[in-house]
């Protein structure tokens, strides 16, 4: 049995017993792990031997038992390793013999130090990509406020000119360093992307984690019910192994939140050109304070049992896939994680669909602003869409100083609402936003208002965009001149 996680020993353990439970055969892998003594279970930890005998008796009576989890002592390890066993009844003339197969759920001992180091570096790379967006937003805020200082208080800024230039240079150099790291990491990470059918991948994750949410809890008298509703959605472009790591981590975290049992529910559907997965549990939930930190590196609620890296790495992987991951929770009522991943292409049928709750043929393109001042650049009505309040406020103040009328939106849907009510000349939108990315917002905007120019603001270095929908891409952190040049270039031919 192959293991996409790279965590299962490739040698399959096999043993057989006759109708009375007497041992008939054991292969070399079984003997090396569990020994060749008079009993099959001499190396299992205390408590697991009785359970294994009980499972063997049930199988001998005709009951199929799969994914039973046991712990095995190994001389070369300080801690026991998990063993996954299947008990398969085989009909005979006198009753049922039993065939048993097993797999070790641990890192193979043949792994070298270089493999471990490579895994560490891959994890670091994912985290770096995940945090780059946040750093670029911070740098955009720094540069923006420095420009505001120069514009609003020129005398004070003149006295501090050397300091301002030093800070501007430091912020610009920091942004370039981030871009270099992004380009280097993405050269490696993107090369492994391929079509991934998310529902099938999720079912693999459910099956792989079954020992943790079914077998082990049942042994302890705890019941966890796991149901799912998975629509047959189109494939996405991504790394199946990395996404599998994400979803397995989410499932195991949900199981950890159900120490007394409960329910897990998973859904998968297609919404707004995104594949959307939700995993809900009825566990103890999280306080708002804990919830606000769960994606931060080294933050853990598991004490010594947790590394605080699982969700941080998961967030990095999802951002690397141009997706989003969010969580909502309430103490005593449970937690829901939502992951959204973009579809690689849009079909003609999808292009023809109107925005959510809106009829496309009933909404005309918004009229252009009539403001002009002769040869001087005309003031324009500008829409800024960004989920970061700091970026919105800085851009708004900078453009307002130059006479532009600025409208703000904190999400793609809010931006569409503004477009339905206001006369807008040009749109600036962030790329990395929850629920609706900047590219998806640009797609919806272009379909409804095909003449309205859209500029994408992003901290990414290799973002591929539809040039009919997005006329210009500005890399964060950007300067005021970049914004003003885009407004002039993309609206100068508009009716005055």
N, C-alpha and C positions, 0 to 999 in steps of 0.2 A: 504494500500500500504506500503510495507516494505521499509526501507531506509538504505542502507549499510553505510551511512556516520554517522549514529547516530545523525542526525540534524533535523529530521522531527518529530513533535509531533505525537505519535501513534494514536491519536483520529482524525478520519476523519470528517471534517465539511460537512454537507449535508443540502441543502435547495431546495425547488421547488417553481416555479411560474406557474400560468396558462397562457393562450394565451394573456391575457391583461397585464401581468406583475404583477398581484396581488399575494401577498405571500400566499402560501398554506401550507407550512410546513417548520420547522427548527428543526434540532436535537439539543440535549443538548450542543454539542461541538460548534455548530454555535452560539448559544445564549450566551454561556460563553465568546466567543471571540468577536463577532460582535453585541451582544445585541439582544433584542426582541422588538425593537421600531417599528414605523410605516414603516420605510425604512430598507432595508437590509444593507445599507452602512454607518450608522451614525458614526461608529468608524474608518472609513478610513480617511487617511490624506487628506488635501485639494488638489484638483486636481485629486485624484484617484476616487472620487465618480462619477464624470462625465464620466470617462473612464469605470467604472463598469456598469453604466446605459447604455452606448453605447454598451458594449459587450453583456449585457442582451437583448437589442433590436435586435442585430444581430442574437443571438441564437434563439430568438423568430421567426425570419424570416427564420430559417432553417440552419444557419451557425454554424458549430462546432468550438468552440474556446477553445484551451487548453493552459496550462502553462502561464496564464496571471498573472503577478506579481503585487501585491499591498502592501502598507504599512499600518499597523494597529496600532493604539494607544492602549497601555495596561497600566493599572493603576500601576502595580507592576514593570514597567520598565521605565527608563528615556527616552529611545529611542524607536521609533516604531519598530515593527518586521515585516519581510516580510511574505506575505501570497500568496500561489500559488493556483489559482482558475481555474477550468475547467467549461465551459458553454456548456451543452449538450442538443441539441434540441430533443424533444420527440413528435412525430406526434400524433395528436388527431383528433377527428371528425371535429373540427372547426378551426384547425390551428396547431400551435406548442407550447406546454408547454416547460418549461426549467427546467432541473435538474442541480444543481450546486454542485460540490464537491471541497473541499479545504484542504490544508495542511499547517501547520506553518513551516517555514524554520528557526528555531532557536533552541537553546539548550532547552530541556524540563526543566521546573522549578523544576522537581523532582530530578534533578541531585544534588548529594551531593558534598561537598567540596573535599571529598576523590577522587571522579571521576575526578574532575578538576586537582587535584594534580597528579593523575596517568597519565593523558594526558600530563602534563608538563614533567614528568619524562620520558615518552616514547619519547617525542620530544627530550629531552636532550640525551637520549640513541642513537637515530638515528644520531644526529649531532656528537656525540662522535665517532661512528663507521666511519662516513664519513671523519672525520679529522685525524683518527689514521694513515691512509696511509701516509699523509703528514708529520706527526710528525716522523714516522719511517724513512722516507727519510732524514729528517733533522738530526736525530741522526746518521744515516749511514754516512752522510757527515762529522759530527763531529769526529766520531771514525776513519773514513778513513784518515782524515787530520792529526789526532794525530799520526797515524801509519806512514804516509808519513814523518812527522816531525822527528820521530825516525829513519827512514831509510835514509833520505836525509841529515840530519845534526845531526849525533849521538853525537857529542861533546856538542852542544847546548841542545839537548834533555836530555843528562845525567845531565847537570846542573839543568834542570827543571823537573827532573824525578818525584819528589813528586807532582808537579802541574799536570803533564801529567796523572799520575795514578789517581789523584783525579777527573780529568775531565772524564777519561775513566770510572771510577766507577759511576760517576753521570749519564753519558749517558746510561750505561748498566742498572742501576737501573731505569732510566726513561723508557727505553724500556720494562722492565719487568712489570712496573706499567701499561703501556698501554696494554700489553698483558693480564694482569689480568682483566682490565676493559672490554676488548673485549670478553674474555671468559665468563665473568659474563653476559654481555648484550646479547650475542648470544645464551646463554642457554634459554633465554626467547623469543627472537625475532624469532629464527629459528623454534621453536616449532609450530608456527602458519602458516608455509608455506604449500601450497597445490597447485595442478595444477590450473593454471590460463589461460583462453583463452583470450588473449589480445584484439583481434578485438571486442569480445562481451563486454569486459570491457570498451573499448573506446566508443562504441556506448552508453553504459550506461552514460558515462561522458558527451557525447554530449547532450543526452536527459536531464540530470540533470541540465546542465548549459543553456538550451534553454531560460529560462526567462531573462538571462543576455546578451545573444548575439542576441536574436530575439525580445521577447516581449517588454522589457524595451526600447531598442533603437527605435523600431517601434513607441512606444508612443511618442517619442521625435522627430519623423520625420527623423530618422537615419536608414540607411539600412546596415546590416552586412550579407554577404553571407557566409555560412559555408558549404563547400563540403568536401567529404572524399573519399579515395580509400583504402579499407582495404582488403588485401589478407587474405585468410583462412590459417593462419600459425599454426604450432603446438603449444600446450600449453607449458608454462614455469612453473617453480616451484617458488612460491612466495606468498606474502600476498596480496590478492585482495583489502582489505580495504586500505592498505598503498599505493599501486600503484594507486588506484582510487584517493586518496588524491593528488598524484603527478600530474596526468593528469588534474584533475579539476583545480588545481592551475595554470597549464600552460595555460589552456583555458581562465581562468579569467584574467590572466596577458595579454594575447593576446587581449582580448576584451578591456581592459584598454588602450591599445596602439592604439585603433581605435575610438577616441572621435568623429570623423566626419564620421564614417562608413568605410567600406572596405571589405576585403575578408579574410577568414580563410580557410586554406587547411590542411587536416590531411591525412597522409599515414601510412600504416603498411605493412611491408614485411619481408621476411626472407632472411638474407644475412650472409654468413660465420658462420653458426651455431649460429646466433644471430637473435632475433626478433628486428626489427628496426622500431621505430615510429618517424615520423617527424610532427611537427606542425608549419606552416608558417603563418605569417600575413603580411598585406600590410600597417602596421602602421608607426609611426614616426621613428622607429628604435632607435638604441643606438650608442653613440660614442664609440671608442675603449677603452677609459678610463672607462666608465660606464660598458661596457661589461666585462672588466677584473675583476670586483668586484661583479658581480650579485649573485654569489654563496656564498659570505661571510656573516656570521651571522651579523644581525643588519644593513646591507646595504640596503637602500631603495631609490627609486626615487619618492615615492608617498607622501613624506612629512609626516604629522601627520596621514594620512590615512593608511600608511603602517607600518608593524612591522619590516620589514627587515629579517624575519625568513622563509618566504614561500619557496624560492628557496634554502636556506641553508638546510632546513629540507628535501626538495625534493632530493637534492644531496645526503644526508645521506641515505635516503631510497633506492635510486638506487644503491649506493655503497654496501649497505647491501645485495642487490640482486645480487652482483657481476657484475653489469652493469655499464654503463657510461651515463652521460648526458652532452651535450655540446650545445653551442649556437653560432650562427653567425648572424651578424646584420650590417646594413648600414643605416646611417641617411637618412631619407626620402624615404627609399625603403622597410623597414620592417625587421622582425626578424624570424629566424628559430631555433627551439629547436629540438635536436635529442637525443632520448633515445634508448639505445641498451641494451637488456637483454638476457642472455645466455639460450640456450635450455638445459634441464637437461641431455639428453642423445643424442648420435649420432647414426643414423640408419646406416645399412650396406651400403645402397645406397649412403649416404652422405660421408661415409668413402672412397668410391671408386672414388669420384670426385677429380680432380686435383686442385691445387691452382689456384686462379683467373688469367686467362690469360696464364696458363702454362699447357702443356701436361705432365702428370705424367710419362709416359713411355719413354719420350725423354730425361729425366734428370737423369744421373747416380749419385750414391752417391759420394760425394766429396772425393778425395784421402786423406789419412792421412798425417799429417806432418811427415817428415823423420828425424827431428832434434833429436839428442840424445847425451849424454855425459857419456856413460858408466853407472856406478852405481849411478850417480847424476841424480836427476829427470830431465827428458827431457823437453826442452822448447816446448811449444805447441802454436798452433794458436787458439786464443780464440775469440768468438763473444759475445759481451755484448749488450743486447737489453734493453733499459730503456728510458722512455719518460722524465725522469728527468736528465738534463744535469749535475747537480752536482754529482749524483750517477755514471753516466757513466764515468765522468772524474776521479773521485776518484778511482774507480775500475780499470780503464785503467792504471793509474799511479802506483798503488800498484802492479799489475801483471807485468807491464813492468819492474819494479825494479828487478823482479825475472826472467827476461829473456824471458817472454812469449810475443808473438806477438798478439797484441790486435786490433780487429776490432770493431767499434762502430755502433750502429743503434738506432734511436730514436723511431721506431715503429716496429710492427710485419711485415708489408709489406716490410719495408726497410731491416729488418733482412733477409727475404726470398730472397731479391735481392742480399744481400751480399753472402748468401750461394750459389747462382747460379754462382757467379763469383770467389769466393775464396775457398781455401782448408782450412777447419775448423776442429779442433779436438774436441772442446767442446763448448757448448752454455750456457751462463747465461742469463736468461730473467726475467724481472719484470713481476708480475702478473697484477697489475692494470694499464692498458694502454688503451687509447681511440682507437676506431675502431676495434682493435684485442687484446684480452686479452692474458696474458702469456700462459694460458692453450690452447687457440685456436692456438696460434703460435706454441706451442709444438706439437699439433696434426698435423698441416700442415707439420712441420719439420720431425716428425716421419714417416709420410706417404711418404714423398719424400726421406728421408735419414734415414732409419730405424736403422742404426748402430751408428748414431751420438748421443752422450749423451747430454741430456738437463737438466740443473739445474734451478729450479724456485726460484726466490728471491721474498719474500712476507712479508708484515707486518701482514698478517692474522694469526689467531691462530687455525682455524679449517678447513682449506682448504682441500677439498677432491680432489685428483689427480689420474689420470691413471698412475700407476706405470710402465707400459710399455712405456709410452711416456715421463714421467718425472722421472728420476732416483734418484733425490735428491731434497729436499726442504730446502732452507736456510732462516731462519727467520730474517727479518730486525730488528735492525741493526746487521750486521754480521761483523766478524773479518777477517783479512787477512788470518789467518791460516785456517779459514773455507773454503775460496776460494781455497787455495793451496791444502788442503786435498782432496777437491772434484776433482780438476784437476788430482791429482796423482791417486786417487782411481778409477776414471772412465776412465782414458786413459792409465793406466800402462800396460794393456794387448794389447794395439793397436800396429800394426806393426811398427817397428822402421826403 
